[in-house]
Amino acid sequence: MATRRVTMAQALLGFLKNQYVERDGVENRFFEGAWGIFGHGIIAGFGQALQQTPDFPYYLCRNEQAAVHIATAFAKSRMRLSTFACISSIGPGATNMITGAATATINRIPVLLLPGDIFARRNVAPVLQHLESEQSQDTSVNDCFKPVSRYWDRINRPDQLPCSAVEAMRVLTSPAHAGAVTLALPQDVQAEAWDYPEEMFAKRVWHIPRALPEAVMLARAVEAIRAARRPFIVAGGGVLYSQASAALASFAERTGIPVGETQAGKGSLPFDHPRNLGAVGVTGTPGANIAAREADLVIAIGTRLSDFTTASKTAFQNPGVRFINLNVAEFDAFKHAGLPLIADARAALEQLEAALTGYCVDAAYSAAIGEWKARWEEETDRIFNLRHGPPISQGEVIGAVSRVARPEDVVLNAAGSLPGDLHKLWRTHKPGGYHMEYGYSCMGYEIAGGLGVKMADPSREVYVMVGDGSFLMMSSEIATSIQEGYKLNIIVLDNHGYSSIGGLSRAIGSGGFGTNYRCRTAAGQLDGQNVPVDFAALCSGLGARTVRAKTLAEFESALAELRGHPSTTAVVIEVDKEKRVPGYESWWDVPVSEVSEIDSVRQARAEYEQAVKKERRHEIAPWS
């Protein structure tokens, strides 16, 4: 057997650069390079391997968490068909990636994490940044990756690598099990040589299957749809990842069944598709939430059915409602005691449409769908044109950005009050035009994620909308976007605090306590003057061409002016966080203190006790 004597790190890199994926006859390289920051636990091993392998690019970030966010956003934009590896030193560099790992895994996005680790040979322990354990010599901070990774291994000997590398790829390319994969790399083992088999470095193509639905379950689903009077589709991220938008559009047109989109699924249909009722759930539109409430059959496609989608299991109030869960993951397909249709979304939709020839919802339901849709477009226009302030409203900011963006452009966000407003208001034209990380809703994702989206498709302008709270957590990747030559359009909304959690605080009777950026007063409270933060200066200092705006006219002018700028730009605009976009026909379960000395909390608790009664508690009734 032919072998190649290389270090473990060199062997791993040689393996990674020859991994490809194929779906529907289209083949592409799976790894586009590695992001990270060199430190003593990685530079002498994997870093040296990268240095001598120029066809596997190394990208320097400013924060290891940001590296994982970049990779996650890139992979999400590429519909999980390519990604990056992320490397780090031992210790804090590694643990910086844990938040990013959780973000990737919760969102089912493939990212490979390669943290440096302690010495496998142990004789020099404890080493710098080594977390010692009295129970084991084989414990390091990298054990913290276990609960946030879909696959985890520590390569303690060079000859362990071939098996582990293949297992890592099995998970990374799985439609059902994708997420963060962690291979912890002890720093001494990285530098050790071994005679690796030549076939480890051969090109390997991983086929991404389109699993077909089981015939009996497909027949049961068809029967249930034909019997339904008010069916309703919930389109999740799986519609996009399976590239099933055209199939969903055809299915909805032929059957007349309306569609509500989750955060991950927004863009499954164009906003103006006649069957698209828009956002569903806590951050949903009136029409989608009314349709959900009255539905006797919910067809959930590629969704985890999280609490924001189900409005904490209050969204579906029809006492006879049943669920058909079309999903590649068995775990999700059985939720809500649903009929599990375990299959690829596109393949199953095509079969369902063929089997439902002649079926269509009745005229009254179809007319109601059209009316709900028309009313929502009127409401969106009203919010976009409030002519409020200054400070202007957040809804007006979204309206201005939507007017300047082209149909192929992308809006991106992750946390704060923006996800709710964008979910309802953003008019998505094409798949991928709405990029929301809302599985983990990770503050600090936005700018790093924007860079990943731009790298995935440089032809699309990327509008990163970020609140002041998330911006202050992680703005450093502005410098990285300049370094790599990828333009971002960043809109920083300054509302002097945590707007979303402040609103929630008021809703539970706590009056916004601890959520504003205010100076501490002599009385000891954070209720003094606004903390003076110059966001424009921060953006400029990191290399962005920056404009301050106060009025809607100034904001629109700035967006138009900066659109043609070749490098990353930023517009900083103060918004009135008290002028909120309403919620519509929905509720979210946030438990309120059962006992309190504050009157407003006691009142909120009384309201909570009434609302929580609407939750669906027991879902165990079988279909047959």
Long-range contacts (C-beta under 8 A, 24 or more apart in sequence): 1-197, 1-198, 2-197, 2-198, 3-195, 3-196, 3-197, 3-198, 4-195, 4-196, 4-197, 4-198, 4-201, 5-193, 5-194, 5-195, 5-196, 6-193, 6-194, 6-196, 7-45, 7-48, 7-49, 7-158, 7-190, 7-191, 7-192, 7-193, 8-45, 8-155, 8-158, 8-161, 8-185, 8-189, 8-190, 8-191, 8-192, 8-193, 8-194, 9-45, 9-46, 9-48, 9-49, 9-185, 9-190, 9-191, 10-48, 10-49, 10-52, 10-53, 11-158, 11-161, 11-194, 11-196, 11-200, 11-201, 12-46, 12-49, 12-114, 12-161, 12-165, 12-183, 12-185, 13-46, 13-49, 13-50, 13-53, 13-56, 14-53, 14-200, 14-201, 15-161, 15-162, 15-165, 15-200, 15-201, 16-56, 16-85, 16-112, 16-165, 17-53, 17-55, 17-56, 18-201, 18-202, 18-203, 18-204, 19-169, 19-204, 19-206, 20-203, 20-204, 20-205, 20-206, 21-81, 21-82, 21-173, 21-205, 21-206, 21-207, 21-208, 22-205, 22-206, 22-207, 22-208, 23-81, 23-207, 23-208, 23-210, 24-210, 27-205, 28-81, 28-82, 29-82, 30-81, 30-82, 30-83, 30-169, 30-172, 30-173, 30-206, 31-56, 31-82, 31-83, 31-84, 31-85, 31-112, 32-57, 32-74, 32-82, 32-83, 32-84, 32-455, 33-57, 33-58, 33-59, 33-84, 33-85, 34-58, 34-59, 34-84, 34-85, 34-86, 34-87, 34-114, 35-59, 35-60, 35-61, 35-67, 35-68, 35-70, 35-71, 35-84, 35-85, 35-86, 35-87, 36-60, 36-61, 36-64, 36-67, 36-86, 36-87, 36-88, 36-93, 36-114, 37-61, 37-62, 37-63, 37-64, 37-67, 37-88, 37-89, 37-93, 38-87, 38-89, 39-88, 39-89, 39-90, 39-91, 39-93, 39-116, 40-89, 40-90, 40-116, 40-128, 40-187, 41-88, 41-89, 41-90, 41-91, 41-93, 41-94, 41-115, 41-116, 41-117, 41-129, 41-185, 41-187, 42-87, 42-88, 42-89, 42-90, 42-93, 42-114, 42-115, 42-116, 42-185, 42-187, 42-190, 43-89, 44-187, 44-190, 44-191, 45-116, 45-185, 45-187, 45-189, 45-190, 45-191, 46-87, 46-114, 46-116, 46-185, 46-190, 47-87, 48-191, 59-84, 59-480, 59-484, 60-480, 60-483, 61-448, 61-477, 61-480, 62-476, 62-477, 62-479, 62-480, 63-96, 63-448, 63-474, 63-476, 63-477, 64-88, 64-93, 64-94, 64-96, 64-97, 64-100, 65-96, 65-97, 65-99, 65-100, 65-444, 65-448, 65-474, 66-100, 66-444, 66-447, 66-448, 66-474, 66-476, 66-477, 66-480, 67-97, 67-100, 67-448, 68-97, 68-99, 68-100, 68-101, 68-103, 68-104, 68-111, 68-113, 68-180, 69-100, 69-103, 69-437, 69-442, 69-444, 69-445, 69-448, 69-449, 69-452, 70-448, 70-449, 70-451, 70-452, 70-455, 70-477, 71-100, 71-104, 71-111, 71-452, 72-100, 72-103, 72-104, 72-107, 72-109, 72-111, 72-437, 72-445, 72-449, 72-452, 73-412, 73-435, 73-437, 73-445, 73-448, 73-449, 73-450, 73-451, 73-452, 73-453, 73-456, 74-452, 74-453, 74-455, 74-456, 75-104, 75-109, 75-110, 75-111, 75-452, 76-107, 76-109, 76-435, 76-437, 76-452, 76-453, 77-410, 77-432, 77-435, 77-452, 77-453, 77-456, 77-457, 78-456, 79-240, 79-241, 79-243, 79-432, 80-108, 80-109, 80-110, 80-175, 80-178, 80-241, 81-208, 83-109, 83-110, 83-111, 83-112, 83-172, 84-111, 84-112, 85-112, 85-113, 85-114, 86-111, 86-112, 86-113, 86-114, 87-114, 87-115, 87-116, 88-113, 88-114, 88-115, 88-116, 89-115, 89-116, 89-129, 90-115, 90-116, 90-117, 90-118, 90-127, 90-128, 90-129, 90-130, 90-140, 90-141, 90-187, 91-128, 91-129, 91-130, 91-141, 92-129, 94-141, 94-142, 94-145, 95-141, 95-144, 97-145, 98-144, 98-145, 98-148, 99-442, 100-180, 100-442, 101-145, 101-148, 101-149, 101-180, 101-182, 102-148, 102-180, 102-440, 102-442, 103-437, 103-439, 103-440, 103-442, 103-445, 104-179, 104-180, 105-148, 105-149, 105-150, 105-179, 105-180, 106-179, 106-439, 106-440, 107-237, 107-264, 107-437, 107-439, 107-440, 108-178, 108-179, 108-237, 108-329, 108-439, 109-178, 109-179, 110-171, 110-172, 110-173, 110-178, 110-179, 110-180, 110-181, 111-179, 111-180, 111-181, 112-168, 112-172, 112-180, 112-181, 112-183, 113-145, 113-149, 113-180, 113-181, 113-182, 113-183, 114-182, 114-183, 114-185, 115-142, 115-145, 115-182, 115-184, 115-185, 116-185, 116-186, 116-187, 116-190, 117-142, 117-154, 117-184, 117-185, 117-186, 117-187, 118-186, 118-187, 119-186, 119-187, 119-188, 120-156, 120-157, 120-186, 120-188, 120-189, 121-188, 127-187, 140-184, 142-182, 142-184, 145-180, 145-182, 145-184, 146-182, 148-180, 149-179, 149-180, 149-181, 149-182, 150-177, 150-178, 150-179, 150-180, 150-181, 151-181, 151-182, 152-181, 152-182, 152-184, 153-182, 153-183, 153-184, 154-183, 154-184, 154-186, 155-183, 155-184, 155-185, 155-186, 155-189, 156-186, 156-189, 157-189, 158-189, 158-192, 158-193, 158-194, 158-196, 159-194, 161-196, 162-196, 162-197, 162-200, 165-200, 169-204, 169-206, 173-206, 173-208, 175-208, 175-209, 175-211, 175-241, 175-242, 175-328, 175-344, 176-328, 176-329, 176-330, 177-329, 209-344, 210-242, 210-344, 210-346, 210-347, 211-328, 211-342, 211-343, 211-344, 211-347, 212-343, 212-344, 212-347, 212-348, 212-351, 213-326, 213-341, 213-342, 213-343, 213-347, 213-348, 213-351, 214-342, 214-343, 217-339, 217-340, 217-341, 217-342, 218-341, 218-348, 218-351, 218-352, 218-355, 219-355, 220-339, 220-623, 220-624, 221-324, 221-326, 221-339, 221-341, 221-352, 222-352, 222-355, 222-356, 224-297, 224-322, 224-324, 224-339, 224-623, 225-255, 225-257, 225-297, 225-299, 225-324, 225-352, 225-356, 225-359, 226-356, 226-359, 227-297, 228-296, 228-297, 229-296, 229-361, 229-362, 229-365, 230-291, 230-294, 230-295, 230-296, 230-297, 230-318, 230-361, 230-365, 231-255, 231-257, 231-295, 231-296, 231-297, 231-298, 231-299, 231-361, 232-257, 232-258, 232-259, 232-260, 232-291, 232-292, 232-295, 232-297, 232-298, 232-299, 233-257, 233-258, 233-259, 233-260, 233-298, 233-299, 233-300, 233-301, 234-259, 234-260, 234-261, 234-262, 234-265, 234-280, 234-292, 234-298, 234-299, 234-300, 234-301, 234-303, 234-305, 234-309, 235-259, 235-260, 235-261, 235-262, 235-265, 235-268, 235-269, 235-301, 235-302, 235-303, 236-262, 236-264, 236-265, 236-300, 236-301, 236-302, 236-303, 236-304, 236-309, 237-262, 237-264, 237-265, 237-302, 237-303, 238-265, 238-301, 238-302, 238-303, 238-326, 238-327, 238-328, 238-345, 239-265, 239-268, 239-301, 239-302, 239-345, 240-264, 240-265, 240-267, 240-268, 240-302, 240-431, 240-432, 241-302, 241-345, 242-302, 242-328, 242-344, 242-345, 242-346, 242-347, 243-346, 243-431, 244-268, 244-301, 244-302, 244-344, 244-345, 244-346, 244-349, 245-269, 245-431, 247-345, 247-346, 247-349, 247-350, 247-353, 248-301, 248-345, 248-349, 249-273, 250-349, 250-353, 251-349, 251-352, 251-353, 252-276, 254-353, 254-356, 254-360, 255-353, 255-356, 255-359, 255-360, 255-361, 256-360, 256-361, 256-365, 256-366, 256-369, 257-299, 257-361, 258-287, 258-288, 258-291, 258-369, 260-284, 260-285, 260-288, 260-289, 260-291, 260-292, 261-288, 262-303, 262-306, 262-308, 262-309, 263-308, 263-309, 263-419, 263-423, 263-436, 263-438, 264-303, 264-436, 264-438, 264-439, 265-301, 265-302, 265-303, 266-423, 266-426, 266-428, 266-434, 266-436, 267-428, 267-430, 267-431, 267-432, 267-433, 267-434, 268-431, 270-428, 270-429, 270-430, 271-426, 271-427, 271-428, 271-429, 272-427, 274-369, 274-370, 274-373, 275-369, 276-373, 277-369, 277-372, 277-373, 277-376, 278-373, 278-376, 278-424, 279-423, 279-424, 280-309, 280-315, 281-308, 281-309, 281-310, 281-311, 281-315, 281-586, 282-307, 282-308, 282-311, 282-312, 282-420, 282-583, 282-586, 282-587, 282-588, 283-308, 283-419, 283-420, 283-421, 283-423, 283-424, 283-583, 283-586, 284-311, 284-423, 284-424, 284-584, 284-585, 284-586, 285-372, 285-376, 285-424, 285-584, 286-372, 286-375, 286-376, 286-379, 286-584, 286-585, 287-369, 287-372, 287-373, 287-375, 287-376, 288-372, 289-315, 289-584, 289-585, 289-586, 290-372, 290-585, 291-369, 291-372, 292-316, 293-317, 293-318, 293-585, 294-318, 295-321, 296-320, 296-321, 296-322, 297-321, 297-322, 297-323, 297-324, 298-322, 298-323, 298-324, 298-336, 299-323, 299-324, 299-326, 300-324, 300-325, 300-326, 300-327, 300-335, 300-336, 300-338, 301-326, 301-327, 301-345, 301-349, 302-326, 302-327, 302-328, 302-345, 303-327, 303-332, 304-332, 304-335, 304-439, 305-332, 305-335, 305-336, 306-439, 307-588, 307-589, 308-438, 308-588, 310-336, 311-586, 311-587, 311-588, 312-587, 312-588, 312-589, 312-615, 313-615, 313-616, 313-617, 314-586, 314-587, 314-589, 314-611, 314-614, 314-615, 314-616, 315-586, 316-616, 317-614, 322-623, 336-616, 336-619, 337-619, 337-620, 337-621, 337-622, 337-623, 339-623, 380-424, 380-425, 380-427, 383-425, 383-581, 384-425, 386-579, 387-552, 388-576, 388-579, 389-551, 389-552, 389-575, 389-576, 389-579, 390-550, 390-551, 390-552, 390-574, 390-576, 391-495, 391-550, 391-574, 391-575, 391-576, 392-551, 392-552, 392-555, 392-573, 392-575, 392-576, 393-575, 393-576, 393-579, 393-580, 393-581, 394-418, 394-421, 394-493, 394-495, 394-499, 394-575, 394-576, 394-577, 394-579, 394-580, 394-581, 395-421, 395-425, 395-579, 395-581, 396-552, 397-465, 397-491, 397-493, 397-555, 397-573, 397-575, 398-422, 398-425, 398-426, 398-465, 399-425, 400-552, 400-555, 400-556, 400-559, 401-463, 401-465, 401-491, 401-559, 402-426, 402-427, 403-556, 404-556, 404-559, 404-560, 404-563, 405-461, 405-463, 406-461, 407-433, 408-433, 408-459, 408-460, 409-433, 409-460, 409-461, 409-462, 409-463, 410-434, 410-435, 410-453, 410-460, 410-461, 410-462, 410-463, 411-435, 411-463, 411-465, 412-436, 412-446, 412-449, 412-450, 412-453, 412-462, 412-463, 412-464, 412-465, 413-437, 413-446, 413-464, 413-465, 413-466, 414-438, 414-441, 414-442, 414-443, 414-444, 414-445, 414-446, 414-449, 414-470, 415-441, 415-442, 415-443, 415-444, 415-445, 415-446, 415-467, 415-469, 415-470, 415-500, 416-443, 416-467, 416-469, 416-470, 416-498, 416-499, 416-500, 417-467, 417-499, 417-500, 417-503, 417-577, 417-580, 418-465, 418-466, 418-467, 418-493, 420-500, 420-581, 420-583, 421-581, 422-465, 424-581, 424-584, 425-581, 432-457, 432-460, 443-469, 443-470, 443-473, 443-474, 444-470, 444-473, 444-474, 445-470, 445-474, 446-470, 446-471, 447-471, 447-474, 447-475, 447-477, 447-478, 447-481, 447-488, 447-490, 448-474, 448-477, 448-480, 450-481, 450-488, 450-490, 451-477, 451-480, 451-481, 451-484, 451-486, 451-488, 454-481, 454-486, 454-487, 454-488, 455-484, 455-486, 458-486, 461-487, 461-489, 461-563, 462-487, 462-488, 462-489, 463-489, 463-491, 464-488, 464-489, 464-490, 464-491, 465-491, 465-493, 466-490, 466-491, 466-492, 466-493, 467-492, 467-493, 467-495, 467-498, 467-499, 467-500, 468-492, 468-493, 468-494, 468-495, 468-496, 468-497, 468-517, 468-533, 468-535, 469-497, 469-498, 469-499, 471-535, 471-538, 472-533, 475-538, 475-539, 475-542, 476-542, 478-539, 478-542, 478-543, 478-544, 478-568, 478-570, 479-542, 479-543, 481-568, 482-542, 482-543, 482-544, 482-567, 482-568, 485-567, 486-568, 487-565, 487-566, 487-567, 487-568, 487-569, 488-568, 488-569, 489-559, 489-562, 489-563, 489-568, 489-569, 490-539, 490-544, 490-568, 490-569, 490-570, 490-571, 491-570, 491-571, 491-573, 492-535, 492-539, 492-570, 492-571, 492-572, 492-573, 493-573, 493-574, 493-575, 494-533, 494-535, 494-572, 494-573, 494-574, 494-575, 495-574, 495-575, 495-576, 495-577, 496-530, 496-531, 496-577, 497-577, 499-577, 502-577, 503-577, 503-580, 504-590, 507-590, 507-604, 508-590, 508-592, 508-593, 508-601, 508-604, 508-608, 509-592, 509-596, 509-598, 509-599, 509-600, 509-601, 509-602, 509-603, 509-604, 509-605, 510-598, 510-600, 510-601, 511-600, 535-572, 536-570, 536-572, 539-570, 539-572, 540-570, 543-567, 543-568, 544-568, 544-569, 544-570, 545-569, 545-570, 546-570, 546-571, 546-572, 547-571, 547-572, 548-572, 548-573, 549-573, 550-574, 587-611, 587-614, 589-615
